[in-house]
Amino acid sequence: MAALPAASSEIGAIRKIIARHRRLDFVFGILGILALMLGVLTFLALFVDMAIQGLPRLSVEFFSNFPSRRASQAGILSAWVGTTLVMFVTALFAVPLGVAAGVYLEEYAPKNWVTDLIEVNITNLAGVPSIVYGLLALGLFVYQFGFGQSILSAGLTLALLILPIVIVATRESIRSIPQMIREGSYALGATQWQTVRSHILPYSSAGILTGVIIGMARAIGETAPIITIGALTFIAFLPPAPFSATPPYFNFDWLFSAFTVMPIQMFNWTSRPEAAFQQNAAAAGFVLVLMTLAMNGLAIWLRYRLRKNLKW
Amino acid sequence: MSAVAPREAVSAHVNSAGPTHARLAHRRGRRAVEKAIEVALFLAALASVLVTGGIVYVLVSESVAFFAHVSLWDFLTDTQWTPLFDDAHFGIMVLLSGTLTSSFVALSIAIPVGTVIAIYLSEFAPFRLREIAKPFLELLGGVPTIIYGYFALLFVTPLLQLVFPQLPGFNVLSAGLVMGIMIIPYVSSLSEDAMRAVPMNLREGSYAMGATRFQTAIKVVVPSAFSGIASAYILGISRAVGETMILAIAAGMQPTLTFNPLEPAATITSYIVQVALGDLPHGSIGYQTIFAAGLTLMLITLAFNVLGHFLRRRFREAY
């Protein structure tokens, strides 16, 4: 009983400690919001600055004109055509290769050192700086294989760059399919490939698509590897058309054509000292940001839908 | 009619070996197809190893040619980098100083801010805020680096010049700061994943002892998630070291040996871009320098990857 008065003063001390920790809690909450705001504000500043600088230049002519020595007449025709063709080549190589590798690692691979080697290798590839892919392409595609500084070289380079992204997305998507789906398929006498083709691939396709879109959004903005292969920065012509009205209807000359892409065009304009060209850079950058935002947004939305609708 | 048909079918089946044969042959064919598909898929997986092989082959073979001209000692100790001058010097330290300075500036933004965001989103933020903030950060990480380069040169540098009137138009500080903001999402998203993987009952134990959210976050969650957070930092470091376009645009490309972020500088990556923008003949010493620089860059990122692997092993907590 005699200890009671002492205890009440201790209670006061404890209350003080609690109050201090509560304050710390509160302060950290504010700090967290501030840190988030730093990201948000930077993004807004970037977006708004680019819009203010670039929007006056955005017109139909900007999309249908070639780059020019006169800033007011310069456009991004060769750049967006080049980007489209390069992205086509990239998807053509990265998607089948990445999906096949992902399927192999999840559904077929035995547990042995070869599989371990492949897995460690993919993890490491994901961390290789993009400019190193550019050096690989310069040494191998441009000179060793003789593809030159062409759409084919650029497309292949970006395909290798996003390969780890596609593989990882494929694997994660396949891993979320419950084992009983496979067992049901085997129980009906399906072979492994039949199971993969009619169950695993359809069920994982939305997840794979998400990964492919994120990979392509990354590839579309990659500048360093394409500069490294020595892509010219002033291209005032289009590659030969892939289709023609006369036989043989298709031709592949465009694969070996010189080209420019959106980020290269933007880099070219950014590095000019004249303000008029920097406005062009802002306009090209605005288009580029909108493209990557749209692609990433689509991927995020797809994943959100997927998580909401898919209940095994 | 209907009674006869099955008997006919059965007798046909027993009497002639044909259909069974055909079915067995079909099954053998199926098996061959299965095997072929497996081999094809395996080759696709092996392609990624070929990519690594290709990278190593290209970098090493061109670097060997380079080091036939320049001694390794000069490469590591020379304090000048003038490969295209008549009086050529090849001191990689010059480029390394630029890479280190810019990475330091970037990481001193990205690591603290990224960690605070991760702790906040994982332990403090209400569910709705997290659902909005995570995709937003992802978008921030998806913006092409060339856009950040433009932003650093034409928006951040003029802003910094209000604070430091002496700041030149090209400088490492503005490039590094913008690079740091670019890296925040990489650090925060991986760290947050690691923190969210910490089991709830550890937190509940801490709360039951009367700890606040901040105490729980700092003393329980962060130590338990340390290996994942370390991986996030390592990823951030390799992104900073390998970042190219922001530096090529905003940091100038002057090879000077300096650790002062208020000056322009060349980094390993921006040097490669600079050479690639000109047209150096294939096989010349200038052409080979970019591969030697690339090899140095590869070795640095490899060292950090190995360190990350070691950290993950050493501090892995299994639940």
Contacts between the chains, C-beta under 8 A, distances in Angstrom:
chain1	res1	chain2	res2	distance
A	21	B	212	4.5
A	21	B	214	7.0
A	21	B	215	6.4
A	22	B	212	6.5
A	24	B	212	7.0
A	24	B	214	5.0
A	25	B	212	4.7
A	25	B	213	5.4
A	25	B	214	4.6
A	28	B	116	7.9
A	28	B	119	7.6
A	28	B	120	7.4
A	28	B	124	7.0
A	28	B	213	7.9
A	28	B	214	4.9
A	28	B	217	7.8
A	29	B	120	7.3
A	29	B	124	5.4
A	31	B	116	5.8
A	31	B	120	7.5
A	32	B	116	5.8
A	32	B	117	6.7
A	32	B	119	7.0
A	32	B	120	2.6
A	32	B	121	7.5
A	32	B	124	5.6
A	32	B	125	7.0
A	33	B	120	7.3
A	35	B	113	4.8
A	35	B	116	4.3
A	35	B	117	4.8
A	35	B	120	6.7
A	36	B	117	5.8
A	36	B	120	7.0
A	36	B	133	5.9
A	38	B	113	6.1
A	38	B	181	7.2
A	38	B	184	7.7
A	39	B	113	7.9
A	39	B	117	7.4
A	39	B	136	7.5
A	39	B	137	6.3
A	39	B	140	5.5
A	39	B	181	6.8
A	39	B	184	5.8
A	39	B	185	7.4
A	40	B	136	7.0
A	42	B	140	7.8
A	42	B	181	5.0
A	43	B	136	7.8
A	43	B	139	7.5
A	43	B	140	5.5
A	43	B	143	7.6
A	45	B	151	7.7
A	45	B	155	6.7
A	46	B	143	7.3
A	46	B	147	6.8
A	46	B	148	7.5
A	46	B	151	4.8
A	46	B	155	7.3
A	49	B	151	7.0
A	49	B	154	7.8
A	49	B	155	5.2
A	50	B	147	7.3
A	50	B	150	7.5
A	50	B	151	7.7
A	53	B	154	7.9
A	96	B	44	7.6
A	97	B	44	5.2
A	97	B	47	5.8
A	100	B	40	7.0
A	100	B	41	5.0
A	100	B	44	3.5
A	100	B	45	7.4
A	101	B	41	7.4
A	101	B	44	4.5
A	101	B	45	4.1
A	101	B	47	6.8
A	101	B	48	6.3
A	103	B	41	5.8
A	104	B	38	7.8
A	104	B	41	3.8
A	104	B	42	5.6
A	104	B	44	6.3
A	104	B	45	4.4
A	105	B	45	5.8
A	108	B	38	5.5
A	108	B	41	5.9
A	108	B	42	7.1
A	109	B	42	8.0
A	109	B	45	7.2
A	117	B	49	6.6
A	118	B	45	5.2
A	118	B	46	6.8
A	118	B	48	6.4
A	118	B	49	6.1
A	121	B	48	5.6
A	121	B	49	5.1
A	121	B	52	5.4
A	122	B	48	5.2
A	124	B	52	7.0
A	124	B	302	7.7
A	124	B	305	6.0
A	125	B	48	6.0
A	125	B	51	6.3
A	125	B	52	6.2
A	127	B	235	6.9
A	127	B	238	5.1
A	127	B	301	6.1
A	127	B	305	5.7
A	128	B	55	6.9
A	128	B	242	7.7
A	128	B	298	7.2
A	128	B	301	6.8
A	129	B	238	7.2
A	129	B	241	7.1
A	129	B	242	2.5
A	129	B	243	7.6
A	129	B	244	7.3
A	129	B	269	6.9
A	129	B	297	6.1
A	129	B	301	6.3
A	130	B	242	7.0
A	130	B	244	7.0
A	131	B	242	6.7
A	131	B	244	4.9
A	131	B	269	5.2
A	131	B	272	5.6
A	131	B	273	7.4
A	131	B	294	7.1
A	131	B	297	7.4
A	132	B	55	6.2
A	132	B	59	7.6
A	132	B	242	7.5
A	132	B	294	5.6
A	132	B	297	6.6
A	132	B	298	5.9
A	133	B	55	7.6
A	134	B	272	7.4
A	134	B	276	7.4
A	135	B	55	7.7
A	135	B	58	6.3
A	135	B	59	6.5
A	135	B	272	7.1
A	135	B	290	6.7
A	135	B	291	6.0
A	135	B	294	4.4
A	136	B	51	7.5
A	136	B	54	5.5
A	136	B	55	4.8
A	136	B	58	5.3
A	136	B	59	8.0
A	138	B	58	7.9
A	138	B	276	7.5
A	139	B	58	3.5
A	139	B	59	7.9
A	139	B	61	7.7
A	139	B	62	6.2
A	139	B	291	7.0
A	140	B	54	5.6
A	140	B	57	8.0
A	140	B	58	5.7
A	143	B	282	5.7
A	160	B	51	5.3
A	163	B	47	7.7
A	163	B	48	6.3
A	163	B	51	7.0
A	164	B	48	7.3
A	167	B	48	7.1
A	191	B	30	6.3
A	191	B	34	5.3
A	192	B	34	6.2
A	192	B	38	7.7
A	193	B	33	7.2
A	193	B	34	5.4
A	193	B	37	4.8
A	193	B	38	7.8
A	214	B	142	7.4
A	217	B	142	5.6
A	218	B	142	7.1
A	220	B	144	7.4
A	221	B	143	7.4
A	221	B	144	2.4
A	221	B	145	7.1
A	221	B	146	6.5
A	221	B	147	7.3
A	222	B	144	7.3
A	223	B	144	7.1
A	223	B	145	7.0
A	223	B	146	4.6
A	223	B	244	7.6
A	223	B	245	4.9
A	224	B	145	7.8
A	224	B	244	3.9
A	224	B	245	5.6
A	224	B	248	7.6
A	224	B	269	7.0
A	224	B	272	7.9
A	224	B	273	6.3
A	227	B	273	5.4
A	227	B	276	5.1
A	227	B	277	6.5
A	228	B	272	6.2
A	228	B	273	7.0
A	228	B	276	4.6
A	228	B	290	7.8
A	229	B	276	7.6
A	230	B	276	5.8
A	230	B	279	7.1
A	233	B	277	7.7
A	263	B	144	5.9
A	263	B	146	4.6
A	263	B	245	7.9
A	266	B	146	5.7
A	266	B	147	7.9
A	266	B	150	7.1
A	267	B	146	5.8
A	267	B	149	7.7
A	267	B	245	7.1
A	267	B	248	8.0
A	267	B	249	7.1
A	270	B	146	7.7
A	270	B	149	7.0
A	270	B	150	5.2
A	270	B	153	6.8
A	270	B	154	7.8
A	270	B	249	5.9
A	271	B	249	6.9
A	278	B	154	6.3
A	281	B	150	6.1
A	282	B	150	7.2
A	285	B	146	7.3
A	285	B	147	5.2
A	285	B	150	5.6
A	288	B	144	6.0
A	288	B	146	7.6
A	288	B	147	6.6
A	289	B	143	6.4
A	289	B	144	7.5
A	289	B	147	5.7
A	292	B	142	5.5
A	292	B	143	6.4
A	292	B	144	6.0
A	293	B	139	6.2
A	293	B	142	7.5
A	293	B	143	7.9
A	295	B	142	7.9
A	296	B	138	6.6
A	296	B	139	5.4
A	296	B	142	4.2
A	297	B	139	7.1
A	300	B	135	4.6
A	300	B	138	6.4
A	300	B	139	7.6
A	304	B	135	8.0
